[in-house]
Amino acid sequence: MKFQKSPGTQDILPGVVERWQYVEGKARDICRRFNFREIRTPMFESTELFQRGVGETTDIVEKEMYTFVDRGERSLTLRPEGTAGVVRSYVENKLFGDPDVSKLYYIGPMFRYERAQAGRYRQFHQFGVEAIGAVDPALDAEVIALGYTFYTEVGLKGVRVEINSVGTPAVRAAFRERLLAFLEPKRDILCKDCQSRMERNPLRVLDCKTDQKHFEGAPSILDSLDEECTAHFEKVKQCLSDMNIPFEINHRLVRGLDYYTHTAFEYKAEGIGAIDTIGGGGRYNGLVSDIGGPEQPGVGLGLGLERTILLLEHQQTELPNLNEIDVYVVALGDDADREATKLVYELRKQGIRAERDYQGRKMKAQLKSADRLGTRFTAILGDDELARGEIALKDMAKGEQRMVPILTLADELK
């Protein structure tokens, strides 16, 4: 019997996983500098959480969730996105009792039953942040800046920031009528998804990738913003300009989730087939209360790690070698072989990345192994050298070799 991975999933193998470690490490470092702290939530939650939090008319809830009934007859769903679970945890653990803004980040797998294609998987990984507890537009700009900083510092080029305001529920209700008046004459030429969305959530029609050509001349929600929404959006733009974060205004940008209010934004980049959105987010001032908490405003983002790594490969970005071996200990002789076990362990305890041979190979084969691993130094130990308390240390790049005391090998390497 042959077993293979499920469609829409991937094995991340040695040689590739180091890229993931680099990208995840950069995300954690940036969050540390922006004062976001890590939160880890369950990979499955009550189905109702996502229905209420994400929105029942979204593609995620209607078509893409992995939902099952457990042995306790509870309907559970593998998390399709990160925000709803973080907000649930924020409410359940009463983090709103903290007088400061709760600034949280997560890194982990999400699950959606989507058509597999380049950069899109059924199990995929997101890096996301949530800042809950303040309505200040400067916080929106900070979250947008965090994502932009992440992309630039991992080495991506050509990343664009697009922003829009989706207003408040009252603003959207008024805009809804204007938009329907524009869409109604086009109903028969729109795709089935758009026709369905016209009945339940017309703003989502503008998010359709198939029918964009039919939306030329569509009204802009920016023309329907009230004074409060306009002031909020203007300050977001001002803060981004003050931080020298480049951005474009896209009045059709609505995002695929129902909980957004005021600011919505996306990061765009070319190079992953038909997909150009690599991350996005927005403000969600009503979500905490919808999930059962107090009235607390929030703003967040979610960035796709698969798409980030695909773009790094597409742009041939040179990443640091996280897999470099500091020293390979070559042992020749029974006594030297026994000493090598102890020596490698002592080096590792002192923070040195060390390796040795476990296949009984001759010196030439061991040196070839060291070279394949990209080892910086080899330390060659024979029984004669062991008797003298010495070891031959060879710089693999320069080809230089010298004898050093075994007891000072760690210091020499450092």
C-alpha positions as CSV (number, residue, x, y, z in Angstrom):
1,M,0.0,0.0,0.0
2,K,1.3,3.4,-1.0
3,F,0.6,6.5,1.1
4,Q,0.8,10.0,-0.2
5,K,0.1,13.4,1.2
6,S,-3.4,14.8,0.9
7,P,-4.1,17.2,-2.0
8,G,-3.4,20.8,-1.1
9,T,-0.8,19.9,1.5
10,Q,3.0,19.8,1.4
11,D,6.0,18.2,3.1
12,I,8.4,20.9,4.1
13,L,11.8,19.1,3.9
14,P,15.3,19.8,5.2
15,G,16.9,22.2,2.8
16,V,13.6,24.1,2.5
17,V,12.5,24.3,6.1
18,E,15.4,26.6,6.8
19,R,13.8,29.2,4.7
20,W,10.7,28.9,6.8
21,Q,12.8,29.2,10.0
22,Y,14.4,32.3,8.6
23,V,11.0,33.9,7.7
24,E,9.4,32.9,11.0
25,G,12.4,34.2,12.9
26,K,12.2,37.6,11.2
27,A,8.5,37.8,12.0
28,R,9.2,37.1,15.7
29,D,12.0,39.7,15.8
30,I,9.8,42.4,14.2
31,C,7.0,41.7,16.6
32,R,9.4,42.0,19.5
33,R,10.5,45.4,18.2
34,F,6.8,46.5,17.7
35,N,5.9,45.2,21.2
36,F,3.6,42.4,20.1
37,R,3.5,39.2,22.2
38,E,2.8,35.7,21.0
39,I,-0.5,33.9,21.5
40,R,-1.2,30.3,20.7
41,T,-4.8,29.2,20.2
42,P,-6.3,25.8,19.4
43,M,-6.3,24.5,15.8
44,F,-10.0,23.8,16.0
45,E,-12.8,25.8,17.6
46,S,-16.6,25.8,17.7
47,T,-18.1,26.1,14.2
48,E,-20.4,28.9,15.4
49,L,-17.3,31.0,16.3
50,F,-16.3,31.2,12.6
51,Q,-19.9,31.5,11.4
52,R,-20.4,34.6,13.6
53,G,-16.9,35.9,13.5
54,V,-15.9,35.5,9.9
55,G,-19.5,35.9,8.5
56,E,-22.0,33.4,7.1
57,T,-22.0,35.0,3.6
58,T,-18.3,34.7,3.1
59,D,-16.7,32.1,0.8
60,I,-14.8,30.8,3.8
61,V,-17.9,29.8,5.8
62,E,-20.0,28.8,2.8
63,K,-17.5,26.7,0.9
64,E,-14.1,26.3,2.5
65,M,-14.3,25.2,6.1
66,Y,-13.2,21.8,7.4
67,T,-16.1,21.1,9.8
68,F,-16.8,17.8,11.7
69,V,-18.9,16.5,14.5
70,D,-16.9,15.1,17.4
71,R,-17.8,12.2,19.7
72,G,-19.6,14.6,22.0
73,E,-21.9,15.7,19.1
74,R,-20.2,19.1,19.0
75,S,-19.7,20.8,15.6
76,L,-16.1,21.8,15.4
77,T,-14.1,23.5,12.6
78,L,-10.3,23.5,11.8
79,R,-9.4,27.2,12.0
80,P,-9.7,28.8,8.5
81,E,-8.1,32.1,9.8
82,G,-6.6,33.4,13.0
83,T,-8.5,36.5,14.1
84,A,-11.7,34.8,15.4
85,G,-9.8,32.5,17.6
86,V,-7.5,35.2,19.0
87,V,-10.6,37.4,19.8
88,R,-12.3,34.5,21.4
89,S,-9.3,33.9,23.6
90,Y,-9.1,37.7,24.4
91,V,-12.7,37.6,25.6
92,E,-12.6,34.2,27.4
93,N,-9.4,35.1,29.3
94,K,-10.6,38.6,30.0
95,L,-7.6,40.3,28.5
96,F,-9.7,43.4,28.2
97,G,-9.0,43.9,31.8
98,D,-5.5,45.1,30.9
99,P,-5.5,48.9,30.8
100,D,-3.1,48.9,27.8
101,V,-3.8,47.8,24.2
102,S,-3.5,44.0,23.8
103,K,-0.9,43.6,21.1
104,L,-0.8,39.9,20.1
105,Y,0.8,37.8,17.2
106,Y,0.5,34.2,16.0
107,I,2.3,32.0,13.6
108,G,0.7,28.7,12.6
109,P,-1.4,26.5,10.2
110,M,-4.8,27.3,8.9
111,F,-7.2,25.1,6.9
112,R,-9.5,25.9,3.9
113,Y,-10.9,23.6,1.3
114,E,-9.8,25.6,-1.8
115,R,-8.7,24.7,-5.3
116,A,-5.0,24.0,-5.0
117,Q,-2.8,26.2,-7.1
118,A,0.5,28.1,-6.8
119,G,0.7,29.8,-3.4
120,R,-2.7,28.3,-2.3
121,Y,-2.9,25.2,-0.1
122,R,-5.6,23.5,1.9
123,Q,-3.3,23.5,4.9
124,F,-1.4,26.8,4.8
125,H,0.5,29.0,7.3
126,Q,-0.1,32.5,8.4
127,F,1.7,35.1,10.4
128,G,-0.8,37.5,12.0
129,V,-1.1,40.3,14.5
130,E,-4.1,41.7,16.4
131,A,-4.1,45.0,18.4
132,I,-7.2,45.2,20.5
133,G,-8.3,48.1,22.7
134,A,-7.8,51.4,20.9
135,V,-9.6,53.2,18.1
136,D,-6.7,55.5,17.2
137,P,-6.0,55.5,13.4
138,A,-2.3,55.5,14.3
139,L,-2.7,51.9,15.4
140,D,-4.1,51.0,12.0
141,A,-1.0,52.6,10.4
142,E,1.3,50.8,12.9
143,V,-0.1,47.4,11.9
144,I,0.2,48.2,8.2
145,A,3.8,49.3,8.8
146,L,4.6,46.1,10.7
147,G,3.5,44.0,7.7
148,Y,5.4,46.2,5.3
149,T,8.5,46.0,7.5
150,F,8.3,42.2,7.5
151,Y,8.2,42.0,3.8
152,T,11.1,44.4,3.2
153,E,13.3,42.9,5.9
154,V,12.9,39.3,4.7
155,G,14.2,40.6,1.3
156,L,11.1,40.9,-0.9
157,K,11.1,43.5,-3.6
158,G,8.2,45.3,-5.3
159,V,5.6,44.8,-2.5
160,R,2.7,47.3,-2.8
161,V,0.4,48.5,0.0
162,E,-3.2,49.1,-1.1
163,I,-5.7,50.7,1.4
164,N,-9.4,51.6,1.5
165,S,-12.0,52.5,4.0
166,V,-15.1,50.3,4.3
167,G,-16.7,52.7,6.7
168,T,-19.2,51.7,9.5
169,P,-22.3,49.4,9.2
170,A,-24.4,52.6,8.7
171,V,-22.2,53.9,5.9
172,R,-22.2,50.5,4.2
173,A,-26.0,50.3,4.4
174,A,-26.3,53.6,2.5
175,F,-23.6,52.6,0.0
176,R,-25.3,49.3,-0.5
177,E,-28.3,51.0,-2.2
178,R,-26.0,53.0,-4.6
179,L,-24.0,49.9,-5.5
180,L,-27.1,47.8,-6.1
181,A,-28.5,50.5,-8.4
182,F,-25.2,50.2,-10.4
183,L,-25.1,46.4,-10.4
184,E,-28.8,45.5,-11.1
185,P,-28.6,46.2,-14.9
186,K,-25.6,43.9,-15.1
187,R,-27.0,41.1,-13.1
188,D,-27.4,38.6,-16.0
189,I,-23.8,39.0,-17.2
190,L,-22.2,38.6,-13.7
191,C,-21.0,35.2,-12.5
192,K,-23.2,33.1,-10.2
193,D,-21.2,34.0,-7.1
194,C,-21.8,37.7,-7.8
195,Q,-25.5,37.2,-8.4
196,S,-25.7,35.4,-5.0
197,R,-23.7,38.1,-3.3
198,M,-26.0,40.8,-4.6
199,E,-28.8,39.4,-2.5
200,R,-26.8,39.0,0.7
201,N,-23.7,41.1,0.7
202,P,-23.3,43.4,-2.4
203,L,-20.0,44.9,-1.3
204,R,-18.4,41.4,-1.7
205,V,-19.2,41.6,-5.4
206,L,-16.4,44.1,-5.8
207,D,-14.0,41.5,-4.5
208,C,-14.8,39.1,-7.4
209,K,-11.7,38.3,-9.5
210,T,-13.8,37.1,-12.5
211,D,-16.0,40.1,-13.1
212,Q,-13.7,43.1,-12.5
213,K,-14.2,44.2,-16.1
214,H,-17.9,44.8,-15.5
215,F,-17.2,47.2,-12.5
216,E,-15.8,50.1,-14.5
217,G,-17.6,53.2,-13.3
218,A,-18.9,51.6,-10.1
219,P,-19.6,54.0,-7.2
220,S,-16.8,54.4,-4.6
221,I,-17.5,53.8,-1.0
222,L,-15.1,56.6,-0.3
223,D,-17.8,59.0,-1.6
224,S,-20.3,57.7,1.0
225,L,-18.1,58.0,4.1
226,D,-19.4,60.2,6.9
227,E,-17.3,62.8,8.7
228,E,-16.0,60.3,11.3
229,C,-15.0,57.7,8.8
230,T,-13.4,60.4,6.5
231,A,-11.3,61.7,9.5
232,H,-10.2,58.2,10.5
233,F,-9.1,57.4,6.9
234,E,-7.3,60.7,6.5
235,K,-5.3,60.2,9.7
236,V,-4.3,56.6,8.6
237,K,-3.0,58.1,5.4
238,Q,-1.2,60.8,7.2
239,C,0.5,58.4,9.6
240,L,1.6,56.1,6.8
241,S,3.1,59.2,4.9
242,D,4.9,60.3,8.1
243,M,6.5,56.8,8.4
244,N,7.4,56.9,4.6
245,I,5.3,53.7,4.0
246,P,4.3,53.9,0.3
247,F,0.6,53.1,-0.3
248,E,-2.1,53.3,-3.0
249,I,-5.8,53.9,-2.5
250,N,-8.0,51.1,-4.0
251,H,-11.7,52.0,-3.5
252,R,-12.8,48.5,-4.6
253,L,-10.8,46.8,-1.9
254,V,-13.3,45.3,0.6
255,R,-11.5,42.1,1.8
256,G,-13.3,38.7,2.0
257,L,-14.3,38.8,5.7
258,D,-17.5,40.5,7.1
259,Y,-16.0,41.9,10.3
260,Y,-14.0,44.8,8.9
261,T,-14.8,48.4,9.6
262,H,-13.0,51.6,8.6
263,T,-9.5,50.6,7.3
264,A,-9.0,47.7,5.0
265,F,-5.6,46.9,3.4
266,E,-3.7,44.4,1.3
267,Y,-0.1,43.7,0.3
268,K,0.4,43.0,-3.4
269,A,3.3,41.5,-5.3
270,E,3.7,39.9,-8.7
271,G,5.2,36.4,-9.3
272,I,2.8,33.7,-8.0
273,G,0.7,33.0,-11.1
274,A,-2.7,34.7,-11.1
275,I,-2.4,35.5,-7.4
276,D,-1.0,38.9,-6.4
277,T,-2.4,39.3,-2.9
278,I,0.1,38.1,-0.3
279,G,-1.4,39.4,2.8
280,G,-3.9,41.9,4.2
281,G,-6.1,42.9,7.1
282,G,-8.1,45.7,8.6
283,R,-10.0,47.2,11.5
284,Y,-12.8,45.3,13.2
285,N,-14.5,47.5,15.8
286,G,-17.6,45.3,16.3
287,L,-16.0,41.8,16.4
288,V,-15.2,41.6,20.1
289,S,-18.8,42.4,21.1
290,D,-20.2,40.0,18.4
291,I,-18.2,37.2,20.0
292,G,-19.6,38.0,23.5
293,G,-17.1,40.5,24.9
294,P,-17.3,44.2,25.7
295,E,-17.2,46.9,23.1
296,Q,-13.5,46.9,22.2
297,P,-12.1,48.1,18.9
298,G,-9.4,46.1,17.1
299,V,-7.2,46.0,14.1
300,G,-5.0,43.2,12.6
301,L,-3.4,41.5,9.7
302,G,-2.7,38.0,8.3
303,L,0.2,37.3,6.0
304,G,0.6,34.1,4.0
305,L,4.0,32.4,4.6
306,E,3.7,30.1,1.6
307,R,3.3,33.0,-0.7
308,T,6.1,34.9,1.0
309,I,8.5,32.0,0.5
310,L,7.4,31.4,-3.1
311,L,8.1,35.1,-3.9
312,L,11.5,34.8,-2.2
313,E,12.3,31.9,-4.5
314,H,10.8,33.7,-7.6
315,Q,13.0,36.8,-6.9
316,Q,16.0,34.5,-6.2
317,T,16.5,36.3,-2.9
318,E,19.7,35.1,-1.2
319,L,18.9,34.1,2.4
320,P,21.3,33.4,5.3
321,N,22.6,29.8,5.5
322,L,20.9,28.6,8.7
323,N,22.2,25.0,8.1
324,E,25.9,25.7,8.3
325,I,27.9,23.2,10.4
326,D,30.7,24.9,12.5
327,V,32.9,21.8,12.8
328,Y,33.0,18.2,11.6
329,V,35.1,15.9,13.8
330,V,36.9,13.2,11.8
331,A,38.0,10.3,13.9
332,L,40.6,7.7,12.9
333,G,41.1,4.8,15.1
334,D,39.2,3.1,17.9
335,D,40.4,5.4,20.8
336,A,39.9,8.5,18.6
337,D,36.4,7.4,17.7
338,R,35.4,7.0,21.4
339,E,36.9,10.5,22.1
340,A,35.0,12.0,19.2
341,T,31.6,11.1,20.8
342,K,32.6,13.0,24.0
343,L,34.2,15.9,22.1
344,V,31.3,16.5,19.8
345,Y,28.9,16.5,22.8
346,E,31.1,19.0,24.7
347,L,31.3,21.3,21.7
348,R,27.5,21.3,21.3
349,K,27.0,22.1,24.9
350,Q,29.1,25.3,24.3
351,G,26.9,26.4,21.5
352,I,29.0,25.1,18.6
353,R,27.2,23.2,15.8
354,A,29.2,20.0,15.5
355,E,28.8,16.8,13.6
356,R,30.7,13.5,13.2
357,D,30.6,10.3,11.1
358,Y,28.5,7.3,12.3
359,Q,29.1,4.9,9.4
360,G,32.7,3.9,9.9
361,R,33.9,5.6,6.8
362,K,37.5,6.3,5.9
363,M,39.0,9.8,6.2
364,K,38.5,10.8,2.6
365,A,34.8,9.9,2.7
366,Q,34.4,11.8,6.0
367,L,36.0,14.9,4.5
368,K,33.6,14.7,1.5
369,S,30.7,14.5,4.0
370,A,32.0,17.6,5.8
371,D,32.2,19.4,2.4
372,R,28.7,18.4,1.4
373,L,27.3,19.8,4.7
374,G,29.1,23.2,4.1
375,T,31.2,22.8,7.1
376,R,33.4,25.7,8.1
377,F,36.1,23.6,9.9
378,T,37.1,20.0,10.2
379,A,38.8,18.7,13.3
380,I,40.9,15.6,12.5
381,L,41.7,13.3,15.4
382,G,43.8,10.1,15.2
383,D,45.0,7.8,18.0
384,D,48.5,9.4,17.8
385,E,47.1,13.0,18.1
386,L,44.9,11.8,21.0
387,A,47.9,10.5,22.8
388,R,49.5,14.0,22.5
389,G,46.3,15.8,23.5
390,E,46.1,17.5,20.1
391,I,43.8,17.7,17.2
392,A,44.3,19.0,13.6
393,L,42.0,22.0,12.9
394,K,41.4,22.7,9.2
395,D,39.8,25.8,7.7
396,M,37.8,24.3,4.8
397,A,37.6,27.6,2.8
398,K,41.3,28.5,3.1
399,G,42.7,25.0,3.2
400,E,44.9,25.9,6.1
401,Q,45.5,23.4,8.8
402,R,47.2,23.6,12.3
403,M,47.5,21.6,15.5
404,V,45.6,22.8,18.6
405,P,45.2,21.3,22.0
406,I,42.0,19.3,22.3
407,L,41.1,21.1,25.6
408,T,41.1,24.5,23.8
409,L,39.3,23.4,20.6
410,A,36.0,25.1,21.6
411,D,37.8,28.4,22.3
412,E,39.7,28.2,19.0
413,L,36.4,27.7,17.1
414,K,34.7,30.5,18.9
